[in-house]
Amino acid sequence: MMKPHATHRYMTAVWCVLLLFVVAAPAIAQSRAARNRLIKVTSLDIIGTKAVPASRLKAVLQTKESSWIPWERKRYFDRSTFEADLQRIETYYFDHGYPDARVASFNAALSEDQRSISLTIVVTEGTPILIEDVRIEGLVGFRDTQIERLRARLPIQPGQVRERALVDNARGMVARGLQDRGYPFSRVAVEERPGSKDHSLVIALVGLVGEPAVFGPVAIEGSLGVGENVIRRTLAFKPGERFNLASIQQSQRRLYDLELFSLVNITNATEQVRNGEVPINVTVAEADRRQVKFSGGYGSEERLRGQATLRHLNFFGGARTASIEGKWSSLDRGVRTELRQPYLFRPDLSVTLSAQRWFADEPAYQLHTRGGRITMAHELSRPNPVTGRGAISSVSASWIYEREDYAITPEALADLTFRNQLIALGLDPRTGEGTGLLNALALDFRRSTAGNTLDATRGYVLHAHGERGGGFLPGDFDYAELTLEGRYYKRLGPIVLAQRARFAAIDPRGDAESSVPFFKRYFLGGSNSLRGWGRFEVSPLSGSGLPIGGFSLVELSSELRLPLVGRLGAVAFVDAGVARPDTWNLRLSNMRYDVGPGLRYQSPIGPLRADVAVQLNPIDGLLIDGVPETRHWRVHISIGQTF
């Protein structure tokens, strides 16, 4: 039986629950009624647009149409929001040079059950305001040629429709041009003057040039383990030099490139200017010195792949970076170490020492590499940090010193027609094995305007590689190699056109073919090459049909990349290439071709891709693992764009 005080507490709780229900019931009912009154927007159409795409107008509106996909978000109609959207359309047109644009009418069609609505908006664009001329005035001390070059780069030009955002960008470019030339207190005013015709105007960018100034004292905050001397030597300016805004941006980029800081902020304290000196404040936040990274994945060629990297930043001071990498996959595995000194006498000169013990298991051979290389790199240019224009270009020289142990596949060893060539290659005809010391010098030049290396959409990449093995360097191989590669990316609306061309040749400089190691021969085929074939399947063949590599290579590819839905995209591609048995034979004849479609998914680690390629002219007599090849298509799965 329940005790009296327990009964009292129980009844009190019951009354509280009942009271809350009575108070909340109207609100619950009101919320349920509001949900029942929601009207779903099933369609939103804008007609009458000519100069401005309807899709661009829809992007700025708050009223959206519901997705037809069941699990996607549903959009509902709100009268006040819709009325504000009608005003947004006229404001958008005004900012983009159409001051007479109006919303002529709109139609809101409710469904019979009044639960959904279809909206149609009719606009009249009117006559645009055209730019008759662009003038830059008030730039005292600037040569006419400098002003003309600046005017040519402006985003507004005569004949264009006046857009407010582009005019503001042009004003900012002129102001930055003044600041770049030592006038940090300059300002630029925009004057819009009537043109000689109706609906035209002259835009004058009037510079208000201030007093010239130089860089003043540099104050550094937040540096704990990294010495201030490292930061000061990395800066692209020194106190006393003429003030230059681009140098501040370049300094910030250089400090980030050291990878020692998670935050870099460089500001000019213009309010503290004394005697024409602008004090500079550098604030940094240091990153973790020891970083461990694990990664893994799957590809149609590598199969399962695992990789671990340990990096130590500011290794023994001086901004040096030490790293060790371990990797395992069915194609290659091993350990690499690297020590990089980013500052060698000057900020744009660096040196890297690396060593490795690596094993590669390719379809045509197996290779064990032990040794290292020293690389000295010089940065020639960077894009202007203010305008973003320009290219990244660099040149590097390397000394390679590696012990190579390699062996051809059992199928090639069993090919009796290949026996004489085995001897010419310096391989043991009984085991198919070879060994030697690779002692070589390499020179590389690279220039890029493409920006994003994982998924470029515009610009170009040029790369030239020259390598000389042997000669005056003691070693077992004697050859000269030259590789030229170009990539070009162009955006055509939502579609990206990507193209690649690669030419390479390796020339034996010794008495026999053995002066070129077998693993340096050229093969084509695979996920990043001729996709209609498997890895290393396209090359000169032995007498029985086995790929044995060539001395000259031509490779061409072209892709159309287009978005589909969300992060998903598609590609259509064509590949062409040939590897020839003679050196310096770069003719565009007798090439192998493949075509196909592919899918791309934009993941946080880069595009995930799947390609299906079909051979247009299969290779007669080709043997794969000693068996005649009859399949004339391939599927490739990997990470990153093909090029």
BAZA-918219 format. One record per atom (N, C-alpha, C): x, y, z; residue in one letter. Coordinates in steps of 0.05 Angstrom, whole numbers, plus 5000, padded with zeros to 4 digits. Example, Ala and Ser with C-alpha at 12.3 -4.5 7.8 and 13.67 -1.06 7.14 Angstrom:
BEGIN
526448865156A524649105156A526449345156A525749555142S527349795143S525850015157S
//
This chain:
BEGIN
501749765000M500050005000M501850255000M501150464983M502750704980M502450875005M504750975015K504751155038K503451425032K502451575053P501051825047P502852025034P505452065043H507052265031H507852195003H508151924997A508651834970A506351894951A503851844962T501451894947T501252194940T502052364959H501952654954H503852734932H506252634932R508152694911R507252594883R506052364883Y505052244858Y502852424846Y500952514863M498752674853M499752944844M501653054858T502853314850T504053294822T505553074816A506753034790A504653014768A502452864774V500352834755V499053104748V498553264768W497353524763W499253704747W501853684752C503753844736C503753774707C503653504701V503553414674V501053514660V498753494674L496253584662L496253884657L497454034675L497554324672L499354394648L501654264645L503354314622L501954244596L500454024595F498953954571F496854164564F495454264584V493354464579V494654724567V497054794579V498355044569V499455004541V500754764536A502054724511A500254634488A497954544494A496154434474A495454634452A494854894459P494255084437P496655124419P499055144431A501455184415A501954944397A501654704407I501954464391I499954464368I497554534374A495454534353A496054744333A497054984343Q497655194324Q500055114305Q502054984317S504354894301S503454684280S501654504289R500754304270R499154424248R497554624255A495954764234A497754914215A499955034226A501755174208A503054994189A503854744198R505054554180R503154474159R500554444166N498554364147N498154584126N498754844133R498355064114R500755114096R503054964100L505355004084L504754934055L505755104037I505255064008I507955013995I508254783983K510754703971K511054833943K513554943938V514055063912V514954833893V513354773874T514054553855T515654643831T515354903823S516855003801S517155303803S519355403792L519855693791L521155753765L519655893748D520555963721D520856263718D522956353705I523356633699I523556663669I521756813657I521756843628I522257133620I523157173596G523857443586G526757513589G528357323600T531257383603T532757333577T534557513571K536257483547K539157523555K539757753567A542557813573A543457663598A541657613617V542357473642V540957203642V542356983646P541156723647P539156703670P536956563666A535056523687A536256383711A538056193705S539356043727S540856223746S542156433735R543656623752R541756783769R539456853759L537457003775L536456823797L535856573791K534856383811K536756353834K539356373828A541356323849A541356543870A540356783864V540357003883V537757023898V535756873890L533156883903L532956713927L531356793947Q530856633971Q528756423966Q526956483948T524856283941T526056083922T525955833929K527055613913K524955403907K525455263885E523555043878E524554783891E522654623899S523254373912S524554173893S526354003903S527553803887S525653573881S525853453858W524253223851W525252973864W527652973875I528752743888I527452713916I526352483922P524752453947P526152533972P528752463975W530152524000W531452794001W531252953979E532453223979E530553413994E531653644001R530153844016R527753964001R525553994015K523254124002K523154414009K522254573989R522154863992R519154953993R518655154011Y515855244015Y515655544009Y513155624003F512655893994F512156074018F513356314016D512856524036D512356784021D510056904027R509257144011R511257374014R512057434038S513857664042S516557614030S517557364031T520157294019T519957323989T517657233977F517357243948F517257533939F515857703954E515757993946E518558113947E520158043968A522858143969A524558043946A523957793937D525457683914D524857833888D522457933885L521858093861L523458343861L523958463884Q525658693886Q528558623881Q529358383890R532158293886R532758273856R530858183841I531258153812I531858423799I530358633806E530858893795E533559003805E534158953830T536759053841T539058913827T538758653822Y540858503808Y541358613780Y539258663766Y539458783739Y540859053740Y540059213760F541159483762F544259463767F545059293785D547959263790D549459153766D548059013748H549358903724H548959063699H548159323702G548159503680G545459523666G543259443678Y540659463666Y538759613685Y538959883685P537460033705P534460043699P533659983674D530859993667D529459723670D530859523679A529659253681A527459253702A525259123696R522959113715R521758833715R520458763737V518758523738V516058603726V515458513702A513058603688A510558473701A510758223709S508458083721S509457823733S507757703748F508357433758F505657283761F505857013760N503556843763N504156633784N502256603803A502556403824A500156213821A500655963811A498455773806A498455563828A496255573844L495955383866L494755123855L495554903867S494354653860S491554633871S490054433862E487254413871E486954373901E488854223913D488754183942D490154403957D491154603943Q492454833955Q494854763973Q496254543965R498554463980R501154513965R500954593939S503354643923S502754883905S504955003895I504655243879I506855243857I506055343834S507955383811S508155683806S510655783806L511156063803L512356133776L511456343763T512556443738T512956743740T515356833735I516057113736I516757203708I515557433700V516157543674V517757803678V520057823664V521658063667V522058193640V522458463641T523258613617T525958733624T527958683608E530758763615E531359053608E530159163588G530659443581G533359463566G534259713563T536759773549T539059783568T541259653563P543559663582P545159923579P546659983600I548560203600I551260093591I552260213569L554760113558L557060303566L559460183569I561860343575I562960453549I563060713547E564060843522E567160863524E568160923547D571060943550D571860903579D574360813584V575460783611V577960953612V578061133632R580261313635R581561273663R584161293663I585661293688I586961563691I586361713712E587261983715E588662023742E590262223743G591462303769G593862143777G594961973760L597261803768L599861963762L600562143779V602862313776V605362133779V607262173761G609762013763G609661753748G607361683736F607161433721F607561493691F609061323678R609361353649R606861273634R606461373610D604061313595D603961013588D606260893583T606260603577T605360443602T606060523626Q605260383650Q602160403654Q601160643648I598260683651I596760513630I597760503606E596460343585E596460053592E598759943603R598859663611R596859603633R596559793652L594659763674L591859763663L591259953644R588559963633R587859713618R589759593604A589259353588A588559123605A589459123631R588858893649R586258923664R585059163662L582559213678L580359033669L578558953687P576258783679P574058933665P574259203663I572259353648I573659473624I572359453601Q573459553575Q571259683559Q571959873541P569859993525P568259793509P565659843509G563759653495G562359463513G563359433538Q562159253557Q559759383570Q557959213581V555859313598V556959383625V556159603636R557259693662R556159513684R557959383698E557259213721E558659323746E557059363767R558159493791R560459343803R560359073804A562458913816A565058943800A564858953773L567258973757L568459253759L566759453762V567859723767V569359743793V568259613814D569559613840D572259463838D572259243823N574759093819N576859263805N575959413785A577859583771A578959803789A577259923805R578260123824R580360003843R579759753853G581759623871G584359563857G584259493831M586759433817M588459683814M587259913808V588760153806V589960233833V588360203854A589360273881A591760093888A591459833882R593759653888R596159723871R595659813846G597959893830G599460123842G597960313854L599360533867L600860443892L599560273907Q600860173932Q603360003925Q603259853902D605559693894D607959873887D607460113880R609560293871R610460483893R609860413918G610960573940G609160783951G606560773945Y604660983955Y602460843972Y603060773996P601160614012P598660764020P598561024018F596261184027F594561274003F594961163981S593561243957S590661143958S588961303945R586161233942R585361273913R583161133905V582161163878V579161213879V578261423866A575461493864A574361413837A571861343836V570561263811V568561483803V568961593779E567061793769E565761683744E563161683743E561561593720E560461833706E561561893682R560762133667R559062053644R557162223636P555462163613P557162123587P556361933571G557661883546G556562053524G557562013500S556562173477S553962073466S553161833474K550561723465K548861653488K546261613482D544361533503D545261253514D544761213540H545360963553H548360883550H550061093552S552961043552S554161223573S556561143582L557961313602L560961263599L562361453610V565261443612V566061393641V567561183646I568461133673I571261233677I571661413696A574261523702A575161423730A577461303730L578661213755L580761413763L580161573783V581861803790V583461733814V586061723810G587861653832G588561893849G588361853875L589162053895L591761963907L593962033895V596661933902V597562063928V598161903948G599162003973G602262033973G603362063997E606262093999E607561823996E609961823983P611461573981P612461484008P612961224011A613861114037A615660874032A617060794053V618760564052V617960374075V618960124074F618459934095F619960024120F618560024142G619760094168G620559854184G620859874210P621659654227P619659424227P620659184229V618958944229V618758824257V616258804267A615758684293A614558404289A615658204303I614757924300I613557834326I611257714324E609857604347E609057314342E609157144363G608256874362G610356674355G612856764350S615056574344S616156464369S616056194372L616956064396L619455894390L618955664375G621255494369G622655574344G621355724326V622555814301V623856084306V626456104301G627856344306G626856574289G627056824300E626157054285E627957094260E630457004261N632157034238N631056884214N629756644219V628556494198V626356644185V624656784201I622456934190I623457184175I625457314186R626357564173R627757504146R629257284145R630657224120R628657124098R626257034106T624356944087T622657164075T622557394089L621057614079L622157714052L620357804035A621057904008A621858194008A622158314031F622958594033F624658634057F626058864058K627658934081K627059224088K627359294114P626859574122P628559764106P627359984098G628760184081G628060154052G627159924043E626359894015E623660024010E623260103985R620760243979R618360063984R616260173995F613860024003F612659893978F611859643981N610759483958N608859283970N606259313962L604259133973L604658843964L605658813939A606058543929A608158393946A610158543956S612258413972S611158313998S609158444009I607858354034I606358084028I604858074006Q603457833999Q605357603992Q607557663979Q609557463972Q610857353998Q611357534017S612557444042S610757254057S608157324057Q606257144071Q606156874058Q606256874031R606256614017R608756454023R611056584024R613556444030R613556324057R612456464077L612356364104L610556124106L608256134092Y606455894091Y607855654078Y609455714057D610755494043D612755344060D613755474081L615655334099L614255114115L611555124116E609854924130E610354914160E611655124170L612155144199L609955274214L608155414200F606155584214F603355504205F601555504224S598755464218S597355724212S598555944220L597456214215L599756404209L599456564188V601256784182V599657024175V600157244189N598757494183N600757724183N601057854160I602858084158I601258334152I601458534170T599858774167T601759014167T600959224153N602459474154N600959674172N602359774192A601159954212A601360244201A599560304182T599660574169T599160794189T597660734211E597060944230E599561024247E601660864245Q604160914261Q606461014243Q605761124219V607861204201V609361444212V612061424211R613761644220R615961684199R616161934189N618262004170N618161824145N615661754136G615361604112G615961304115G616261204140E616760924144E614260784154E613560564141V611160414148V611960174165V611360174191P611959934208P610459694198P611759454200I610559204192I610259024216I607958904220N607458714241N607058434229N608658244238V608457964229V607557794252V605257674250T604157504271T603957214260T605057024275V605056754266V604056574289V603056344282A602356134301A603655874290A605355754306E606955524297E605255274296E605755114275A604354854272A605754644289A604454414291D605754184306D608254104291D610454064306R612954004293R613053714283R611853534297R611853254289R609053184278R609053094254Q606453024241Q606652744230Q604552594235V604252314226V601752294208V602152174185K599852154166K599751864156K597351754158F596751484148F594751504125F595151354105S593251354082S593051074070S590951024057G590550764044G588550794022G588350594006G586350603984G586450353967G584950373945Y584850143926Y584750263898Y586250133880G586150203852G586349953835G585349973811S585349743794S588149643787S590249813790E592949733784E594449663810E594349843830E595849803854E594449603873E591849553868R590249393887R590249543914R590549393936L590649523962L593249673965L593049903977R595350073981R595250194009R597550184023G597850314049G600350484050G600150704064Q602350894064Q602451034091Q604851084102A605151224126A607451424123A607151664133T609151874131T609552014158T612052034166L612752184190L614452424182L613552664190R615052904184R615753054209R618253164209H619153324231H619853594220H618253804229L618654074219L620754214236L622154404224N624254554237N626354364250N627154164235F628953964244F631654084250F632454084275F634954214285F635054504276F632754634275G632654924269G633054974239G633055234233G633655314205G631355264186G628955194196A626555134179A626854874162A628854714169R629154454154R626854274160R626254094141T624153894144T625353624138T624953434157A625853164154A623352984153A623452784135S621052614133S622052324126S620352134133I620751854126I618051744117I618051604095E615651504083E615851204078E613851054086G613650774080G611150714064G611350534044K609050474027K609150184020K606750074016W606449794007W604049783988W604549663964S602349603946S603349373928S601649273911S602449053893S604349153872S604549413867L606349523846L609049603858L609049733881D611549813892D611349833922D613649823936R613749833965R616649903973R616850013997G619550084006G619450314026G621850424030V622150644050V623850864036V622951114040R624351354030R624751544053R627051684054T627551894073T628352144058T627852374070E628452624057E629052844077E630953014071L631653244087L631753484068L630153684074R629853924056R630754174071R632554314059Q633354574069Q632154794051Q630154944060P628755124042P630255384036P632255444052Y633755694048Y636655624045Y637755664020L640555614015L641655864002L642756034019F643956294012F641856504006F639456413996R637356603989R634656453991R632356603994P629756473998P628856303975P629556373950D628556223927D630355993918D632355923935L634155703929L633955493951L633455243945S633255033965S634754793956S635354613975V636754363970V635354143985V635153903972T633853673983T635653433981T636053294003L637553044003L635552814008L635652603991S633752383994S635152123991S634151914004A635251644002A632851454002A633151223989Q631051033987Q632050743985Q630350573994R630550283988R627850193978R627650143952W625050123939W624949883921W622549763920F622149533902F619749583885F620049553858A617849593839A617349333824A614849253824D614049003811D612249073787D613549143765E612049213741E611448973724E609548993705P608848763688P611148663671P613148843665A615348753647A617848683662A618148773687Y620648733702Y620148773731Y622148693747Q622248753776Q624848913780Q624649113799L626949293803L627349343833L629849303842H630649373869H632449613867H631849833881T633450073881T634350143909T636950193911R638150283936R640050523929R639650743943G641350973938G639951233944G640851443932G639651703937G640251903916G639452153922R639952373903R640052633918R641352833907I641453103917I640253283896I638353443904T636953623885T637053913895T637954083878M637954373883M635854503865M634054653877A631854773862A631955083865A631355213843H631255503843H628555593832H627155743848E624455853840E624956103824E623956083799L624356303780L622256523782L619756433786S617556633787S615156513801S613456683810R610856613822R608756803812R606156723812P604056913804P604157153822P603357383811N603157623827N601257573850N602057603876P600257533898P597857723900P598057953887V595858153889V593858103867V594858083842T593058043819T592457753813T594157563822G593857283816G594757203788G595857393773R596757343746R599657253746R600357093726G603157003724G603256703727G605656593727A606156303727A608056233749A607855983758I609855863776I611955733758I614355813760S616455683744S618855633762S620255413756S622555333772S624355163755S626855153763V628854983751V630354833773V630954583768S632354423789S634454243776S636554193790A638754013781A639153793802A639453543793S639753323811S642153153804S643353043825W645452833822W644252573833W644152373816I642852113823I645051903826I645051763848Y647051553853Y645551313866Y645051113849E643350883858E644450623848E644250423865R644850143857R642250013848R642249903823E639849793811E640249493807E638349333817D638249043812D635548983799D635548863775Y633048833761Y632948563747Y630548483740A630148223727A627648243710A627748123686I625348123669I623447903677I621047903666T619047713674T619847423664T618847223678P619346943669P618446893641P616247023632E615246973605E617247073584E618447313590A620447423571A622947243571A623647143595L626046973596L625646713581L623146613580A622546363566A622246403536A622246653527D621946713498D624746683485D625046473470L627646413457L628346623436L626346753424T626946963404T628147213417T627947223443F628947463458F631747413470F632847173465R635347103478R637647283470R637947333444N640147503435N639947793446N637447883448Q637148153458Q637648163488Q637147943502L637847933531L640847983535L642347843518I645247873519I646148163513I644848283492A645448553484A644748753506A642748683522L641848863544L643648833569L645448643568G647148593591G645848423612G643648283606L642248113624L643347823622L643347693644D644247413644D642047253629D642747123606P640746983590P639546733605P640846653626R639846423642R637846513663R638346743675T636546833697T634947083690T635747223669G634347473661G634847703681G637047683696E637547883716E639848063708E639948303718G642048493713G642448673738G644748793739T645348973762T647349183752T647349413765G649149623757G648849863774G650750043772L650750303786L649750513767L647650653775L646550873759L647651133771L649351273756N650551523765N649851723743N648151913750A647052093729A646552373740A646452563722L645652843727L643052903712L641253043726A638653103714A638053403717A636753503697L635953793697L632953803690L631453953706D628553973702D627754263702D625854323683F624654593682F621654553682F620254713699R617354683701R616054963702R613955003688R612455253687R609455193687R607955323704S605055253707S603455503713S601155523699T599155723706T596555583714T596655313718A594155163722A593055183750A594755263769G593755283797G593355013810G590954923811N590254673825N591554433810N593454303823T594754073810T593053823810T591153793828L589553553829L587253563809L586153793804D583853813786D583854083773D585754123754A586054383740A583654433722A582854683719T580654753701T581454963681T583755093684R584655293664R587755323667R588955423645G591855463646G593355243632G595955243636Y597655043624Y599854953643Y601154733636V603454623650V605554543630V607954633632L610154553615L612354423632L613454193623H615554063638H617553943619H620054013623A622253903608A624153763626A625053523619H626853363635H629153263618H631553313626G633953213613G635653053633G636752823624E638252653642E640652543627E642952553639R645352443627R646652253647R646551993640G647751783656G650451713646G652351663664G655051583655G656651823645G657851783622G659651993612G662052023629G662552263640F664852293658F664352193686F661752113691L661152003718L661551703717L662951593737P663451303738P660851153743P660250953727G657850793730G657650583709G655450423710D655150203691D653350273668D652150503667F650250573646F651150843633F650750863607D651651093592D649351163572D647951383578Y645651453561Y645051753564Y643351853546A642252123547A639252103542A637752243558E634752233557E633652513557E631552543541L630052803540L627052743540L625652883557T622752863558T621453143558T619453183541L617953433539L615053363543L613753513561E610853463566E609453723569E607053743557G605353973559G602553903565G601254053582R598454013589R596954283586R594554273577Y592954513572Y590154473581Y589054663596Y586354653607Y584854903600Y582354863590K580755093582K577855043590K576655243603R573855213611R572055313589R570055143581L568155213560L565355203574L564655423587G562155423603G562555233626G560755043631P561154853653P563054623646P563854603621I565554383612I568454473612I570254283620V573154333619V574454163598V575854283579L577454143559L580254113570L581153863572A583853803582A585453643561A587853733555Q589553603535Q592353563545Q593653353535R596353283543R597953183519R600453253518A602253153498A604953093511A606152863506R608752783518R610452653497R612952753495F614852643476F617352573492F618552343487A620952253502A622652083484A625252093489A627151933475A629551883493A630651633492I633051573507I635051453488I637551543490D639551483469D641851333483D642451083475P644850943486P647351093476P649151163495R651651293487R654051103489R653550853498G655650663500G655950493475G657150263478D657650083455D655349913449D653449883467A651149693462A648749793476A646449653471E643949723484E644049693515E646049543524S646349503553S647049763567S647849973553S648450233566S645950373575S643550273566V641050373576V639850153593V639450183619P638249973635P635449903626P634749653628F632149553618F629849713630F629949783656F627749923669F627350213660F629350313644K629050583633K627650583606K627050353595R625650343569R622750443572R621550503550Y618850633550Y616650423545Y614650443562F612250273559F609850463562F607650393549L605150543551L602950353560L600650473569G598450313578G598050333608G595450353616G594850363644G592950593650G592350643676S590350833684S591151123677S593751183675N594651453669N595951473642N595451283624S596751283598S594651193577S595251003560L593350903541L591350723557L589050823563R587250683582R585850443569R586050403543G584850173531G586449923536G588949953546W590749723552W591449723581W592449493591G593449483618G596149613620G597149623644R599749753649R602049613634R603549783619F606049693605F605449493582F603049493571E602349303550E602949403522E603449663519V603949783493V606849853491V608249713474S611149763469S611949583446S614449613436P615449413417P615249133429P614848933412L614448653422L616848483414L617248273430S619248073423S618147903400S619747713391G618947543369G616347393374G615847323400S613447173406S611147343415S611547613418G609247793425G609347913452G611647903467L611848013493L612748303492L611548493507P612548773508P615348783520P617248913506I619948923515I620949213517I619249413513G620149693517G621349813492G621250083491G622350223468G624250443476G625350583456F627250803461F626051073453F623751083442S622351333435S619451303443S618151533450L615451523460L613951773451L611451733442V609551953436V606951883449V605852063465E603352013479E601652263478E599052233470L597152443468L594552363481L593252553495S590652503507S588952753507S586352713505S584452943506S581952853521S581053033539E578652963555E576753203555E574153133556L572053333561L570853253589L571053443608R570153393635R567753573641R565553453649L563053603653L561753513679L560553703693P559153633718P556453503712P555553323731L552953193728L551153293750L551353163774V549653233797V551453253821V551253483835G552853513860G555853483855G557053293869R559953243866R560553053844R558552943830L559052743810L559352883782L561352783767G561852883741G562452663722G562652723696A563152523675A565352633657A566752443643V568752523623V568352353598V569252453576A569452303551A572352353542A573752143534F576552173528F577352013504F579652093493V581051943472V583951953478V585351723476D588251703480D589551593455D592051683451A593651583429A596551573437A598051373427G600851363435G602251133421G604951153421V606550943410V609250953424V610450713428A613250693438A614750533416A616950653406R618350543384R621050423392R622150233377P624650103384P627150263378P626950473361D629250633354D629050903369D631351033373T631451283388T630951523371T629851743383W629251993370W627351963346W625551763348N623451723328N620851823340N620152073335L617752193348L615552253327L615352083307R613352113286R610552053297R608552193287L605752143295L604451943276L605551713274S604551513256S604451243271S602751063261N602550783272N601950783302N600450973311M599850993339M597450813346M597250743372R595050603383R592950803395R590350733391Y588250923399Y586250773417Y585150923436D582850823452D581051053458D578550993463V576551193471V574851083493V573351253507G571551153528G570451373545G568551303562P567351483582P568551433610P568051613628G568851573655G567151733674G567351673700L565951823721L568051943740L567452173752R569052303772R567352383795R568352323819Y566952413844Y568952583860Y568152823866Q569953013880Q569852953910Q571852803919S572152733947S574052933961S574152923988P576053114002P578953063995P579752823985I582452763979I583052783949I581152883934G581552913905G579452753890G579352783863P577352643847P577752333848P575652193854L575651903851L574651843823L576151673809R575451633780R575151343773R573351303754A573051033741A572751083711A574450943696D574550973667D574150703653D572550713632V572250473615V573250553587V575350413578A576550483552A576550243533A576050303508V575950103487V578150153466V579649943459Q581749963439Q580550003411Q581550193396L580650233369L582250063349L584750013355N586449853338N588149663355N587149433363P588549253380P591249163369P593049073386I595648983378I595648683371I596148623347D596148343338D598548193351D597947953361G600047783372G600947853400G599648043414L600448123440L600047893460L602047843476L601947643498L601947783525L600147703542I600047803570I600347553588I602447553604D603047323621D603347073605D604447103580G604946873563G602446773548G600146913551V597646823539V596747033519V595846953495P594847143475P592647323486P592847583482E590847773492E588547793473E586147733484T583647743467T581747963477T582148073501R580348273512R581348553502R579548693489H580248953477H579049193492H578649163517W577649393534W578749363562W578749573577R579749573604R578049763622R577949693648V576649863668V578849953688V579050203693H581050313711H579750473734H580450413758I579450563782I581850673797I581750933803S584051063816S583251323829S585251473839I584751733852I586151943836I584952173833G586152393818G585452383789G585552623776Q585152633747Q587352483733Q586852393708T588952253693T591352433688T590852693684F592952883680F591853163686F
//
